[in-house]
Amino acid sequence: MVSKDDVEQAIRLLASDSAALTLDQRLRIAALLARPAEPETSDQQHASAGIPIEAMVLTVEETADVLKVGRTTVYDLIKSGRLDSIMIGRLRRVRYSDVMAFLDNTHVSGAP
């Protein structure tokens, strides 16, 4: 994958002095422009949409990914009251801020 910066740099180079470019350089730039750009991460997508990360709500599966645990563990945490969640219609969602609060309040076993 080609980064957005690589493509922009190639476009600037083409626009600035394309007559001075060799055939090999032009072909490399064309190849760069033909490749798809790297997909944005979810954090970049939300930031570009103007949504603060703290306002995001996650599915149980996304929460499990963030915590690096299974779905069943997330449901157990919710049922025990250790992790807050909300219902939107029939859908259970977990606020990103609640996941961070859970992590802040979690102590490592064996720690003083």
VOBA-106837 format. One record per residue (C-alpha): residue number from 1; residue in one letter; x, y, z. Coordinates in pm, whole numbers. Each point is the difference from the previous one (the first is absolute). Example, Ala and Ser with C-alpha at 12.3 -4.5 7.8 and 13.67 -1.06 7.14 Angstrom:
<keses>
<kese><dodo>1</dodo><lumlum>A</lumlum><c1>1230</c1><c2>-450</c2><c3>780</c3></kese>
<kese><dodo>2</dodo><lumlum>S</lumlum><c1>137</c1><c2>344</c2><c3>-66</c3></kese>
</keses>
This chain:
<keses>
<kese><dodo>1</dodo><lumlum>M</lumlum><c1>0</c1><c2>0</c2><c3>0</c3></kese>
<kese><dodo>2</dodo><lumlum>V</lumlum><c1>107</c1><c2>353</c2><c3>-68</c3></kese>
<kese><dodo>3</dodo><lumlum>S</lumlum><c1>-35</c1><c2>268</c2><c3>261</c3></kese>
<kese><dodo>4</dodo><lumlum>K</lumlum><c1>-191</c1><c2>319</c2><c3>-68</c3></kese>
<kese><dodo>5</dodo><lumlum>D</lumlum><c1>325</c1><c2>197</c2><c3>47</c3></kese>
<kese><dodo>6</dodo><lumlum>D</lumlum><c1>174</c1><c2>-202</c2><c3>-274</c3></kese>
<kese><dodo>7</dodo><lumlum>V</lumlum><c1>-279</c1><c2>76</c2><c3>-245</c3></kese>
<kese><dodo>8</dodo><lumlum>E</lumlum><c1>-4</c1><c2>370</c2><c3>88</c3></kese>
<kese><dodo>9</dodo><lumlum>Q</lumlum><c1>377</c1><c2>19</c2><c3>-40</c3></kese>
<kese><dodo>10</dodo><lumlum>A</lumlum><c1>-24</c1><c2>-168</c2><c3>-340</c3></kese>
<kese><dodo>11</dodo><lumlum>I</lumlum><c1>-269</c1><c2>245</c2><c3>-111</c3></kese>
<kese><dodo>12</dodo><lumlum>R</lumlum><c1>211</c1><c2>298</c2><c3>113</c3></kese>
<kese><dodo>13</dodo><lumlum>L</lumlum><c1>300</c1><c2>-137</c2><c3>-188</c3></kese>
<kese><dodo>14</dodo><lumlum>L</lumlum><c1>-205</c1><c2>-45</c2><c3>-315</c3></kese>
<kese><dodo>15</dodo><lumlum>A</lumlum><c1>-146</c1><c2>348</c2><c3>25</c3></kese>
<kese><dodo>16</dodo><lumlum>S</lumlum><c1>330</c1><c2>174</c2><c3>74</c3></kese>
<kese><dodo>17</dodo><lumlum>D</lumlum><c1>224</c1><c2>-127</c2><c3>-278</c3></kese>
<kese><dodo>18</dodo><lumlum>S</lumlum><c1>-139</c1><c2>-289</c2><c3>-199</c3></kese>
<kese><dodo>19</dodo><lumlum>A</lumlum><c1>213</c1><c2>83</c2><c3>-306</c3></kese>
<kese><dodo>20</dodo><lumlum>A</lumlum><c1>319</c1><c2>-67</c2><c3>197</c3></kese>
<kese><dodo>21</dodo><lumlum>L</lumlum><c1>-113</c1><c2>-345</c2><c3>112</c3></kese>
<kese><dodo>22</dodo><lumlum>T</lumlum><c1>143</c1><c2>-309</c2><c3>-164</c3></kese>
<kese><dodo>23</dodo><lumlum>L</lumlum><c1>-229</c1><c2>-262</c2><c3>-148</c3></kese>
<kese><dodo>24</dodo><lumlum>D</lumlum><c1>84</c1><c2>-231</c2><c3>292</c3></kese>
<kese><dodo>25</dodo><lumlum>Q</lumlum><c1>-98</c1><c2>267</c2><c3>254</c3></kese>
<kese><dodo>26</dodo><lumlum>R</lumlum><c1>-328</c1><c2>68</c2><c3>-182</c3></kese>
<kese><dodo>27</dodo><lumlum>L</lumlum><c1>-81</c1><c2>-372</c2><c3>-8</c3></kese>
<kese><dodo>28</dodo><lumlum>R</lumlum><c1>72</c1><c2>-34</c2><c3>372</c3></kese>
<kese><dodo>29</dodo><lumlum>I</lumlum><c1>-225</c1><c2>294</c2><c3>77</c3></kese>
<kese><dodo>30</dodo><lumlum>A</lumlum><c1>-275</c1><c2>-145</c2><c3>-218</c3></kese>
<kese><dodo>31</dodo><lumlum>A</lumlum><c1>34</c1><c2>-331</c2><c3>185</c3></kese>
<kese><dodo>32</dodo><lumlum>L</lumlum><c1>-27</c1><c2>181</c2><c3>334</c3></kese>
<kese><dodo>33</dodo><lumlum>L</lumlum><c1>-311</c1><c2>183</c2><c3>-110</c3></kese>
<kese><dodo>34</dodo><lumlum>A</lumlum><c1>-157</c1><c2>-321</c2><c3>-127</c3></kese>
<kese><dodo>35</dodo><lumlum>R</lumlum><c1>28</c1><c2>-174</c2><c3>339</c3></kese>
<kese><dodo>36</dodo><lumlum>P</lumlum><c1>-276</c1><c2>39</c2><c3>256</c3></kese>
<kese><dodo>37</dodo><lumlum>A</lumlum><c1>77</c1><c2>221</c2><c3>297</c3></kese>
<kese><dodo>38</dodo><lumlum>E</lumlum><c1>45</c1><c2>-153</c2><c3>344</c3></kese>
<kese><dodo>39</dodo><lumlum>P</lumlum><c1>-334</c1><c2>-24</c2><c3>179</c3></kese>
<kese><dodo>40</dodo><lumlum>E</lumlum><c1>-46</c1><c2>237</c2><c3>290</c3></kese>
<kese><dodo>41</dodo><lumlum>T</lumlum><c1>-5</c1><c2>-147</c2><c3>347</c3></kese>
<kese><dodo>42</dodo><lumlum>S</lumlum><c1>-322</c1><c2>32</c2><c3>193</c3></kese>
<kese><dodo>43</dodo><lumlum>D</lumlum><c1>155</c1><c2>273</c2><c3>216</c3></kese>
<kese><dodo>44</dodo><lumlum>Q</lumlum><c1>92</c1><c2>199</c2><c3>-311</c3></kese>
<kese><dodo>45</dodo><lumlum>Q</lumlum><c1>-347</c1><c2>-51</c2><c3>-148</c3></kese>
<kese><dodo>46</dodo><lumlum>H</lumlum><c1>-172</c1><c2>126</c2><c3>314</c3></kese>
<kese><dodo>47</dodo><lumlum>A</lumlum><c1>242</c1><c2>291</c2><c3>34</c3></kese>
<kese><dodo>48</dodo><lumlum>S</lumlum><c1>-56</c1><c2>98</c2><c3>-363</c3></kese>
<kese><dodo>49</dodo><lumlum>A</lumlum><c1>-377</c1><c2>-21</c2><c3>54</c3></kese>
<kese><dodo>50</dodo><lumlum>G</lumlum><c1>32</c1><c2>241</c2><c3>294</c3></kese>
<kese><dodo>51</dodo><lumlum>I</lumlum><c1>-112</c1><c2>-263</c2><c3>253</c3></kese>
<kese><dodo>52</dodo><lumlum>P</lumlum><c1>209</c1><c2>-3</c2><c3>316</c3></kese>
<kese><dodo>53</dodo><lumlum>I</lumlum><c1>120</c1><c2>-348</c2><c3>87</c3></kese>
<kese><dodo>54</dodo><lumlum>E</lumlum><c1>-144</c1><c2>37</c2><c3>350</c3></kese>
<kese><dodo>55</dodo><lumlum>A</lumlum><c1>-351</c1><c2>30</c2><c3>-149</c3></kese>
<kese><dodo>56</dodo><lumlum>M</lumlum><c1>21</c1><c2>-326</c2><c3>-191</c3></kese>
<kese><dodo>57</dodo><lumlum>V</lumlum><c1>-215</c1><c2>-297</c2><c3>88</c3></kese>
<kese><dodo>58</dodo><lumlum>L</lumlum><c1>129</c1><c2>-347</c2><c3>-66</c3></kese>
<kese><dodo>59</dodo><lumlum>T</lumlum><c1>-168</c1><c2>-330</c2><c3>-67</c3></kese>
<kese><dodo>60</dodo><lumlum>V</lumlum><c1>74</c1><c2>-285</c2><c3>237</c3></kese>
<kese><dodo>61</dodo><lumlum>E</lumlum><c1>231</c1><c2>-148</c2><c3>-264</c3></kese>
<kese><dodo>62</dodo><lumlum>E</lumlum><c1>188</c1><c2>330</c2><c3>-41</c3></kese>
<kese><dodo>63</dodo><lumlum>T</lumlum><c1>27</c1><c2>28</c2><c3>378</c3></kese>
<kese><dodo>64</dodo><lumlum>A</lumlum><c1>143</c1><c2>-352</c2><c3>12</c3></kese>
<kese><dodo>65</dodo><lumlum>D</lumlum><c1>257</c1><c2>102</c2><c3>-264</c3></kese>
<kese><dodo>66</dodo><lumlum>V</lumlum><c1>102</c1><c2>308</c2><c3>199</c3></kese>
<kese><dodo>67</dodo><lumlum>L</lumlum><c1>35</c1><c2>-203</c2><c3>320</c3></kese>
<kese><dodo>68</dodo><lumlum>K</lumlum><c1>159</c1><c2>-297</c2><c3>-181</c3></kese>
<kese><dodo>69</dodo><lumlum>V</lumlum><c1>-253</c1><c2>-241</c2><c3>152</c3></kese>
<kese><dodo>70</dodo><lumlum>G</lumlum><c1>-289</c1><c2>-206</c2><c3>-130</c3></kese>
<kese><dodo>71</dodo><lumlum>R</lumlum><c1>-363</c1><c2>111</c2><c3>-36</c3></kese>
<kese><dodo>72</dodo><lumlum>T</lumlum><c1>-109</c1><c2>-223</c2><c3>288</c3></kese>
<kese><dodo>73</dodo><lumlum>T</lumlum><c1>246</c1><c2>175</c2><c3>231</c3></kese>
<kese><dodo>74</dodo><lumlum>V</lumlum><c1>-143</c1><c2>339</c2><c3>-101</c3></kese>
<kese><dodo>75</dodo><lumlum>Y</lumlum><c1>-354</c1><c2>-122</c2><c3>73</c3></kese>
<kese><dodo>76</dodo><lumlum>D</lumlum><c1>120</c1><c2>-134</c2><c3>337</c3></kese>
<kese><dodo>77</dodo><lumlum>L</lumlum><c1>158</c1><c2>337</c2><c3>84</c3></kese>
<kese><dodo>78</dodo><lumlum>I</lumlum><c1>-323</c1><c2>177</c2><c3>-92</c3></kese>
<kese><dodo>79</dodo><lumlum>K</lumlum><c1>-216</c1><c2>-244</c2><c3>198</c3></kese>
<kese><dodo>80</dodo><lumlum>S</lumlum><c1>222</c1><c2>35</c2><c3>308</c3></kese>
<kese><dodo>81</dodo><lumlum>G</lumlum><c1>-23</c1><c2>379</c2><c3>-20</c3></kese>
<kese><dodo>82</dodo><lumlum>R</lumlum><c1>375</c1><c2>48</c2><c3>-46</c3></kese>
<kese><dodo>83</dodo><lumlum>L</lumlum><c1>-51</c1><c2>140</c2><c3>-352</c3></kese>
<kese><dodo>84</dodo><lumlum>D</lumlum><c1>-282</c1><c2>242</c2><c3>-75</c3></kese>
<kese><dodo>85</dodo><lumlum>S</lumlum><c1>-204</c1><c2>-36</c2><c3>-316</c3></kese>
<kese><dodo>86</dodo><lumlum>I</lumlum><c1>-306</c1><c2>154</c2><c3>-159</c3></kese>
<kese><dodo>87</dodo><lumlum>M</lumlum><c1>-288</c1><c2>-135</c2><c3>-202</c3></kese>
<kese><dodo>88</dodo><lumlum>I</lumlum><c1>-93</c1><c2>170</c2><c3>-325</c3></kese>
<kese><dodo>89</dodo><lumlum>G</lumlum><c1>-324</c1><c2>-168</c2><c3>-93</c3></kese>
<kese><dodo>90</dodo><lumlum>R</lumlum><c1>86</c1><c2>-368</c2><c3>21</c3></kese>
<kese><dodo>91</dodo><lumlum>L</lumlum><c1>370</c1><c2>60</c2><c3>-57</c3></kese>
<kese><dodo>92</dodo><lumlum>R</lumlum><c1>253</c1><c2>-1</c2><c3>282</c3></kese>
<kese><dodo>93</dodo><lumlum>R</lumlum><c1>276</c1><c2>257</c2><c3>-36</c3></kese>
<kese><dodo>94</dodo><lumlum>V</lumlum><c1>295</c1><c2>100</c2><c3>215</c3></kese>
<kese><dodo>95</dodo><lumlum>R</lumlum><c1>126</c1><c2>357</c2><c3>13</c3></kese>
<kese><dodo>96</dodo><lumlum>Y</lumlum><c1>367</c1><c2>33</c2><c3>-81</c3></kese>
<kese><dodo>97</dodo><lumlum>S</lumlum><c1>35</c1><c2>216</c2><c3>312</c3></kese>
<kese><dodo>98</dodo><lumlum>D</lumlum><c1>-148</c1><c2>-286</c2><c3>209</c3></kese>
<kese><dodo>99</dodo><lumlum>V</lumlum><c1>260</c1><c2>-239</c2><c3>-141</c3></kese>
<kese><dodo>100</dodo><lumlum>M</lumlum><c1>277</c1><c2>246</c2><c3>94</c3></kese>
<kese><dodo>101</dodo><lumlum>A</lumlum><c1>-152</c1><c2>44</c2><c3>348</c3></kese>
<kese><dodo>102</dodo><lumlum>F</lumlum><c1>-11</c1><c2>-378</c2><c3>42</c3></kese>
<kese><dodo>103</dodo><lumlum>L</lumlum><c1>367</c1><c2>-25</c2><c3>-97</c3></kese>
<kese><dodo>104</dodo><lumlum>D</lumlum><c1>93</c1><c2>284</c2><c3>237</c3></kese>
<kese><dodo>105</dodo><lumlum>N</lumlum><c1>-178</c1><c2>-176</c2><c3>288</c3></kese>
<kese><dodo>106</dodo><lumlum>T</lumlum><c1>140</c1><c2>-347</c2><c3>-73</c3></kese>
<kese><dodo>107</dodo><lumlum>H</lumlum><c1>288</c1><c2>-108</c2><c3>219</c3></kese>
<kese><dodo>108</dodo><lumlum>V</lumlum><c1>256</c1><c2>-256</c2><c3>-103</c3></kese>
<kese><dodo>109</dodo><lumlum>S</lumlum><c1>-20</c1><c2>-320</c2><c3>206</c3></kese>
<kese><dodo>110</dodo><lumlum>G</lumlum><c1>278</c1><c2>-25</c2><c3>252</c3></kese>
<kese><dodo>111</dodo><lumlum>A</lumlum><c1>71</c1><c2>373</c2><c3>-7</c3></kese>
<kese><dodo>112</dodo><lumlum>P</lumlum><c1>15</c1><c2>182</c2><c3>334</c3></kese>
</keses>
